[in-house]
Amino acid sequence: MRTGRRVSLSITFITLYSVLIVLPAAAGAQAVTPLCNPKIVANKEVVTPAQREAAGDIAQPPLTDQADGFAWPDTPLGVIKIANGYAFFGSDGGLHSRQLWQGHSYGNNKYGSITRTLGTLDNPLGSAPPVDVTINPNPDPTVNPFYQSYDYMGGGPVYQVPAGMPGAENLAGDLLMVYHAEIPTIQTQSFDSVYALAASTDQGMTWTDLGEIIRINQGYRTDMDGFDIGDAPLVVSPDGKYFYLYFRDWLANGTTHWWKNPVTMKFTITQASVARAPIAAVLDAAFGSKPHAIAFQKYYEGWHLDQGLGGYSEDLNPNAQYSGELQVAYNADLQRYQMIIGEGVVVAYSESPDGMNWSLPSLLFDFRNERDQPSTYVAPVGMGDDPRILGRQFYIFYTRYPTTGAGWNGASVNRFTVSCQ
């Protein structure tokens, strides 16, 4: 999710996937039949490039990256409902140099942030200055010994702890976020990436690192191909006991290249993998006296001992025609999970009754048909009291980053309105 660099990687990844998998599905594909036939009924620009630039001019603390400016949102947006509207969270992908502002120290000399804006579903930026802060290191350095190795830390998908949640009765309103961290691969001039958690107890004004929860199966090497794991939301399991987290996994193949197994000559990236952890334990650890993340567990032929940090995972949808960044939300009207697949230039849709068995994805929108072939990051957003819960009609917010050379100066935030027919 590095400014510019992540965009180019996304396009490459999706293009290669399209060559590979936009083919007739193999026999034996999942038997899940979608209840929703999604149709885009509206497409609206909700943040113009000029509005983005103006918001960057008043961001607090002030921007330090003069080259990229306000590189927001460089991740899918997270959205929560507040008393007078909505709070939006996303990464400003620019460099956040250390600075002293109003008597306090800000910045971590890394790219990326957790930026909060206050607005409405029609105007995510609102009029208040964006709060553009970086993720603070954990007070206990052993919680995340890799913090210093990251050159990017940024996130958007946010979980607001609800009142009455098991193990969290006194935490209502606290925020938990999955953030995306990058470790540079020097010899390939790209990056490896991981999922980690951060917590806020002051409505997103500050964030504390809780440590890593997901690494791909391929071990880190300085000469490995770049790999973008994305930035996904925490999803509540059907029984209400677990957080599910979806991602693409690179299953180690004995090489530093993710696109081929030297024996089968097949891609070794899963279309959709999942990991889980008990909600009560996650929240107790995140908001306890010594904040930290607990271990997530990848699914492989059942929930056994394939650990989130580097373990093996099973492909939940191996015959999928599309893959990318996996944004999953629950639809209360359908009583099903919906997956919006969006990275680079393709947006697709899949559906599940249980979060484990998924329909083959259908193409929802292909930005390659547009003149500037923009790269996008997408986020499904509900229209009701809880934006994490979808209905028969819902929104998909997306960053629209043109590939014409305009860079962030030409980027906007747009919104699809999607109707289940």
C-alpha positions in Angstrom: 0.0 0.0 0.0 3.0 2.3 -0.5 2.0 5.4 -2.4 2.4 4.6 -6.1 4.3 1.4 -5.6 1.3 -0.5 -4.3 -0.8 0.7 -7.2 1.6 -0.6 -9.8 1.9 -4.0 -8.0 -1.9 -4.3 -7.8 -2.3 -3.9 -11.5 0.4 -6.5 -12.3 -1.1 -9.0 -9.8 -4.6 -8.6 -11.2 -3.5 -8.7 -14.8 -1.6 -11.9 -14.3 -4.6 -13.4 -12.4 -6.9 -12.4 -15.3 -4.7 -14.2 -17.7 -4.8 -17.3 -15.5 -8.3 -17.5 -14.2 -10.8 -15.7 -16.5 -11.5 -19.1 -18.0 -14.4 -21.5 -17.7 -14.5 -22.9 -14.1 -13.3 -26.4 -13.5 -15.8 -29.1 -12.6 -16.5 -29.6 -8.9 -16.7 -25.9 -8.1 -18.5 -24.8 -5.0 -22.3 -25.5 -5.1 -23.2 -22.2 -3.3 -25.8 -20.3 -5.4 -25.9 -16.6 -4.7 -29.2 -15.1 -3.4 -28.1 -11.7 -4.5 -27.7 -10.8 -8.2 -25.8 -7.5 -7.6 -26.3 -4.6 -10.0 -24.6 -1.2 -9.8 -27.5 1.3 -9.9 -25.4 4.5 -9.3 -21.8 5.6 -9.4 -21.0 8.9 -7.6 -17.9 10.9 -6.9 -18.0 11.8 -3.2 -14.5 13.3 -2.8 -13.0 15.3 -5.7 -9.2 15.6 -6.2 -9.6 19.3 -5.2 -11.4 18.4 -1.9 -8.7 15.9 -1.1 -6.0 18.5 -1.6 -7.8 21.0 0.5 -8.3 18.5 3.3 -4.6 17.8 3.3 -3.8 21.5 3.7 -5.6 21.4 7.1 -4.6 17.9 8.3 -3.5 17.6 11.9 -0.7 17.2 12.5 0.5 18.9 9.3 1.7 16.8 6.4 5.4 16.2 6.1 5.5 14.6 2.6 5.8 17.4 0.1 6.1 15.0 -2.8 2.9 12.9 -2.4 0.9 15.4 -0.4 -2.3 13.9 1.1 -2.1 10.3 -0.3 -5.5 9.3 1.1 -7.1 6.8 1.2 -4.4 4.4 0.4 -6.4 1.5 1.9 -10.0 0.5 1.9 -12.0 2.8 4.1 -13.3 1.8 7.5 -16.6 3.4 8.5 -18.4 3.7 11.9 -21.5 5.7 12.8 -21.2 8.4 15.4 -23.6 10.8 17.1 -23.6 13.5 14.3 -22.7 11.4 11.3 -19.9 9.0 10.4 -16.2 8.6 11.1 -14.1 7.3 8.2 -10.7 5.7 8.6 -8.0 5.1 5.9 -4.3 5.4 5.4 -2.5 8.5 4.2 0.1 6.6 2.2 2.6 9.5 2.3 5.8 9.7 4.4 5.1 10.7 8.0 8.4 12.2 9.2 8.8 12.7 12.9 7.8 16.2 14.0 7.0 18.3 17.1 3.6 19.9 16.8 1.7 21.7 19.6 4.2 20.3 22.1 3.8 16.7 21.2 5.8 14.3 19.0 4.1 12.8 15.9 5.2 10.6 13.0 7.3 7.5 12.8 9.5 8.1 9.7 7.4 5.5 7.8 4.9 5.7 5.0 1.2 5.2 5.9 -1.1 6.2 8.8 -4.5 5.8 10.3 -6.3 8.9 9.3 -9.7 9.8 10.7 -12.2 12.1 8.9 -15.7 13.1 10.1 -18.4 13.5 7.6 -21.4 11.8 6.0 -21.9 9.0 3.5 -22.2 11.7 0.8 -19.2 13.7 2.0 -16.6 11.5 3.8 -14.2 14.4 4.3 -16.6 16.7 6.1 -15.3 20.1 7.2 -13.2 19.2 10.2 -9.4 18.8 9.8 -8.4 15.1 9.1 -6.6 13.6 12.1 -3.6 12.1 10.4 -1.7 10.0 12.9 0.7 7.1 12.8 0.6 3.9 14.8 2.5 4.2 18.1 4.9 1.4 19.1 3.7 -0.8 21.8 5.0 0.1 25.3 6.4 -3.4 25.5 8.8 -3.8 22.5 8.6 -7.6 22.7 5.0 -7.4 21.5 6.1 -6.6 18.0 9.9 -7.0 17.5 9.4 -6.3 13.8 8.0 -2.8 14.2 11.3 -1.1 13.2 11.6 -3.3 10.0 8.4 -1.9 8.5 8.6 1.0 6.1 4.8 1.2 5.7 2.1 1.0 8.4 -1.4 2.0 7.5 -5.0 0.8 7.9 -8.6 1.5 7.3 -10.9 -1.5 8.2 -12.1 -0.7 11.8 -14.1 -2.7 14.3 -16.1 -0.7 16.9 -16.5 -2.7 20.1 -20.3 -2.9 20.7 -21.9 -2.8 24.1 -22.6 -6.3 25.5 -20.0 -8.1 23.4 -18.8 -11.1 25.4 -15.5 -10.3 27.1 -15.9 -6.6 26.3 -18.8 -5.3 28.4 -16.8 -2.3 29.6 -15.1 -1.6 26.3 -18.0 -0.2 24.2 -16.8 2.3 21.7 -13.2 1.3 21.7 -11.7 0.7 18.2 -9.7 -2.3 16.8 -8.1 -2.1 13.4 -6.4 -4.5 11.1 -3.5 -2.6 9.6 -1.2 -3.4 6.7 2.6 -3.4 7.2 5.3 -3.7 4.6 8.8 -5.0 4.9 11.0 -4.0 1.9 12.4 -6.7 -0.3 15.6 -4.9 -1.2 16.8 -6.9 -4.2 13.4 -6.8 -5.9 12.7 -3.2 -4.9 9.2 -4.2 -3.7 7.8 -5.5 -0.4 6.4 -8.3 1.6 3.4 -7.5 3.7 1.6 -8.7 6.9 -1.6 -8.1 8.8 -1.3 -6.7 12.3 -3.7 -5.1 14.9 -3.8 -1.6 16.4 -6.2 -0.3 19.1 -7.6 3.1 20.0 -9.4 4.1 23.2 -9.9 7.8 22.3 -12.1 7.6 19.1 -9.2 7.2 16.8 -7.1 10.2 17.9 -4.2 7.8 18.8 -3.4 4.2 18.0 -1.2 1.6 19.7 0.4 -1.3 17.9 -0.7 -4.8 19.1 1.6 -6.8 16.9 1.3 -9.2 13.9 -1.5 -11.7 13.4 -1.1 -13.0 9.8 2.0 -13.7 7.7 1.9 -15.6 4.4 3.2 -19.2 4.2 6.3 -18.1 2.2 9.1 -17.0 4.5 10.5 -13.5 4.1 13.6 -13.1 1.9 15.1 -9.9 0.6 15.0 -11.3 -2.9 11.5 -12.6 -2.9 8.8 -11.3 -5.3 6.7 -8.5 -3.9 3.4 -9.6 -2.3 0.5 -7.4 -1.3 -1.7 -9.1 1.3 -4.2 -6.2 1.3 -6.1 -4.8 4.3 -9.2 -6.6 5.4 -11.9 -6.1 8.0 -12.6 -8.3 11.0 -15.8 -10.3 10.4 -17.9 -12.0 13.1 -18.4 -15.7 12.6 -22.0 -17.2 12.3 -21.9 -18.4 16.0 -20.7 -14.9 17.2 -17.6 -16.4 18.9 -14.8 -15.7 16.4 -13.3 -13.0 14.3 -12.7 -14.3 10.7 -10.1 -12.6 8.6 -9.7 -13.2 4.9 -6.6 -12.9 2.7 -4.7 -14.4 -0.2 -1.9 -16.7 0.9 1.4 -17.4 -0.8 1.9 -21.1 -0.3 5.7 -21.7 -0.3 6.8 -23.5 -3.4 10.6 -23.7 -3.0 11.3 -20.6 -5.0 11.2 -16.8 -4.4 8.5 -16.4 -7.1 4.8 -16.6 -6.3 3.5 -17.3 -9.7 4.7 -20.8 -10.4 5.2 -24.1 -8.7 8.3 -25.5 -10.5 6.7 -29.0 -10.8 3.1 -28.2 -11.6 3.8 -24.8 -13.2 0.7 -23.5 -11.5 0.2 -20.3 -9.5 0.7 -20.8 -5.7 -1.5 -17.9 -4.5 -4.8 -18.9 -2.9 -7.9 -17.2 -4.1 -9.3 -16.9 -0.6 -7.9 -18.1 2.7 -9.3 -17.4 6.2 -7.9 -17.3 9.7 -9.8 -16.9 13.0 -9.4 -16.0 16.7 -11.9 -16.0 19.6 -13.5 -12.5 19.9 -13.5 -12.4 23.7 -9.8 -13.3 23.9 -8.8 -10.8 21.2 -10.6 -8.0 22.9 -9.3 -9.0 26.4 -5.8 -8.9 25.1 -6.2 -5.8 23.0 -7.7 -3.6 25.8 -6.1 -5.3 28.9 -3.4 -3.9 31.1 -0.7 -5.0 28.7 -2.2 -4.5 25.2 -1.2 -7.1 22.6 -2.6 -9.3 19.8 -3.3 -13.0 20.3 -2.5 -15.7 17.8 -4.9 -16.2 14.8 -5.2 -19.6 13.3 -5.3 -20.3 9.6 -7.9 -22.8 8.3 -6.4 -25.9 6.6 -8.6 -29.1 6.5 -10.2 -27.9 9.7 -9.2 -25.7 12.5 -6.0 -27.5 13.6 -2.6 -26.0 14.3 -1.8 -24.0 11.2 -0.7 -20.7 12.8 -1.5 -17.4 11.4 2.1 -16.3 11.4 3.4 -18.3 8.4 1.3 -21.5 8.6 -0.3 -23.3 5.7 -3.8 -22.4 4.6 -6.6 -23.9 2.5 -8.0 -22.3 -0.6 -11.7 -21.8 0.1 -12.5 -21.0 -3.5 -9.9 -22.6 -5.8 -11.9 -22.3 -8.9 -12.7 -18.6 -8.5 -12.4 -16.6 -11.7 -11.3 -13.4 -9.8 -9.2 -12.7 -6.8 -7.8 -9.7 -5.1 -8.3 -7.8 -1.9 -11.1 -9.6 0.0 -13.6 -7.3 1.8 -16.3 -9.3 3.6 -19.4 -8.1 5.3 -22.6 -9.7 6.6 -25.9 -9.0 4.9 -28.7 -9.0 7.5 -31.5 -9.1 4.8 -30.0 -12.1 3.0 -28.5 -13.7 6.2 -25.4 -14.3 4.2 -21.8 -13.1 4.0 -20.9 -11.0 0.9 -17.4 -10.7 -0.4 -16.4 -7.7 -2.5 -13.2 -8.6 -4.4 -11.3 -5.5 -5.4 -7.7 -4.7 -6.1 -6.2 -3.1 -9.1 -8.7 -2.7 -12.0 -11.4 -5.4 -11.2 -14.3 -5.6 -8.8 -16.1 -8.9 -8.3 -18.7 -10.4 -6.0 -19.0 -13.7 -4.1 -21.5 -14.9 -1.4 -21.5 -17.4 1.4 -24.0 -18.8 3.9 -21.4 -19.6 6.6 -18.2 -17.6 5.7 -16.5 -20.8 4.6 -18.2 -22.0 1.5 -18.3 -19.4 -1.3 -20.0 -19.0 -4.6 -17.8 -18.5 -7.7 -17.2 -14.8 -8.0 -19.0 -12.8 -10.7 -17.6 -9.7 -12.3 -19.2 -6.5 -10.9 -17.1 -3.8 -12.6 -14.1 -3.7 -14.8 -12.1 -0.5 -14.7 -10.0 -1.6 -17.7 -12.9 -0.4 -19.8 -12.3 3.2 -18.7 -9.9 5.5 -20.4 -7.5 6.1 -17.5 -7.8 2.5 -16.2 -7.7 3.5 -12.6 -6.5 1.3 -9.7 -8.9 1.0 -6.8 -9.3 -0.1 -3.2 -12.9 -1.0 -2.3 -15.0 -1.2 0.9 -18.6 -2.3 1.2 -20.6 0.0 3.5 -24.2 -0.5 4.9 -26.8 2.2 4.9 -28.3 1.4 8.3 -27.2 2.0 12.0 -24.1 -0.2 11.6 -22.1 0.4 8.4 -20.6 -3.1 8.8 -24.0 -4.7 8.2 -25.3 -4.7 4.6 -28.8 -4.8 3.2 -30.5 -5.5 -0.1 -29.0 -2.2 -1.2 -25.6 -1.1 0.0 -22.6 1.1 -1.0 -19.1 0.2 -2.2 -16.7 3.1 -1.5 -13.6 3.1 -3.6 -10.4 5.0 -4.1 -10.0 5.9 -7.7 -6.3 6.3 -8.6 -5.7 7.1 -12.2 -2.8 5.4 -14.0 -2.3 8.4 -16.4 0.6 9.8 -14.4 -1.5 12.3 -12.5 -0.8 10.4 -9.2 -2.5 11.4 -6.1 -3.3 14.8 -7.5 -5.8 13.1 -9.8 -7.2 10.6 -7.2 -10.8 10.8 -5.9 -13.2 8.8 -3.7 -16.2 7.4 -5.5 -19.2 5.3 -4.4 -21.2 2.6 -6.1 -24.7 2.0 -5.0 -25.4 -1.8 -5.4 -28.8 -3.4 -5.4 -29.5 -7.1 -5.0 -31.9 -8.2 -7.7 
